[in-house]
């Protein structure tokens, strides 16, 4: 499950990187066009920002990407329980021998995020406070709409 999450994160980073590349190319082309217009005798002041425009990307774009990835990993996301026959055990600790707190029915949607222990996710009832741990192999990320 973590491999799928990692692939998703890397895909997002790649798409963002491509977007930043094309944004910088378009900005450069715009600056070249502005210079051409200035040379033709029209007055155009590109040094003063417009009061009505907002920058598409502010600050360091790589930091923005890192923040996006960090938010994804630190926030609870929706997952579907994909056990074959019975419910998924919600455990007190990220360990198969840990106390079972509850059983989450097959097909249920839960809010979860990766834990620090490989192969385990933290589940939350309210999306804020942790409720317990589940084996990540029995969760499938829900597609955002």
Secondary structure, 3 states (H helix, E strand, C coil): CHHHHHHHHHHHHHHHHHHHHHHHHHHHHHHHHHHHHHHCCCCCCCCCCCCCCCCCCCCCHHHHHHHHHHHHHHCCEEEEECCCCCCEEEECCCCCCCCEEEEECCCCEEEEEECCCCCEEEEECCCCCEEEEEEHHHEEECCCC
